[in-house]
Amino acid sequence: MRSSITDRRGGVRVRPAVARDAKRLTRLVTTSGAYEGPYAPLVEGYKVGPDYIEAHEVHVAVDDDGRILGFYALVVSPPELDLMFVADEAQGRGVGRFLVGHLLGRARLAGLTAVRVVAHPPAEGFYRSMGAERTGTVVARPPAVMWDRPEMVLTVDGGL
């Protein structure tokens, strides 16, 4: 399902991630302002490796200078949004919305009808604004995850 086709909106385009993006994606995860304070232990030492990029549908949003503004990872079977991050300095500029639209397009191409999202609690409002519907709660599993997380579903042909 991987292809080199890119989508473009304004000065931002989405392209498939490549192995050489791994360090930049790792840095985006580990420096995310959304994971400060009590959430910091979850991303401490987290690594997005080249093998992860090869194994999943990983796409990056980049600006005209090639800077990575955000990325997502779609697991096709079972369908789930595994990771989605937008750089702190790019938040509020529509990058997340653009990535979700791209994700839904890729899911549609894969024949999926819905994608599960287990959200970082502060991101629930964003996913709801993208059309996700809450289906339940994933209960905390200390010591790996210390808080309950909203479980949602994005309908592939709905929303955007």
Secondary structure, 3 states (H helix, E strand, C coil): CCCCCCEEECCEEEEECCHHHHHHHHHHHHCCHHHCHHHHHHHCCCCCCHHHHHHCEEEEEEECCCCEEEEEEEECCCCEEEEEEECHHHCCCCHHHHHHHHHHHHHHHCCCCEEEEECCHHHHHHHHHCCCEEEEEECCECCCECCCEEEEEEECCCCC
